[in-house]
Amino acid sequence: MTVEDGPANVKARPTGGAVALVAVDERPAGCPDVLTPIRGEPVLTHAVRGLLAVVDRVVLAAPPDRSEAYSRAAGAPVHVLHCADPGTAARLAWSAGLLADAEVVLVHDPLRPFVPAEVIRAVVDAVRRGAPSAVPVEPVTDTIKAVDAGGTVTGTHDRAVLRVVQSPHAFRPDLLPATDLDDAWTVPGDPRGIRLTNPFDLAVLDALLDHPEGAP
């Protein structure tokens, strides 16, 4: 584990406030990832910019052999944490002392680059009001069927009790390094929190830049 300032970071590390942990999960070759450009800027740049509209600082967890490239792609001051496995990022960041002084800790998927500031602010505010953790969710609008091992439909899930989970997830720092969402409060998500997984998503994200306040 190594902690360093990103090349864009020339300020002293602040304390307190809201801190976002962004863990890069490298994608298979040919899949869109955080370095994929949207209108000339990497996905990661858009994600970090959106977070910094609300939080005080960003910790970027990235594989050691690619950390310099990801740090540059952040496009803003970040603290870099060398981390080969995104699943261990919260534990490593906590052990390195990067989260201990925070009032609220957010864990964000950088493949969701256009989460609106009001959604980020809502999960932060929920924790400040007493939630152990908070997560943005959207209603399930499709019919969800259960199937058996052979693919035969065995039942229908009640959409009324199902939600689609987005990010960032916000936590009280004393609950870390655990990042499960048991007993999490929910806040309304937003369609603009779409996750980049394929070329279709990339086209949607590009179109969102023409309608930053939502669909026309």
Protein Blocks (a to p, Z undefined) as FASTA:
>chain_A
ZZdddfklcbdcdeehjddddddddddehiacfklcgehiafklmmmmmmmmmmmbdcdd
ddfklmmmmmmmnopacdddddfblklmmmmmmmnopmmmpmbdcdddfklmkbcfklmm
mmmmmmmnopabdcdddddfbdcddddfkopafbdcdfklgccddddddddfklpmbfcf
ehiacddddfklpccfbfklmmmmmmmmmmmnbpZZ
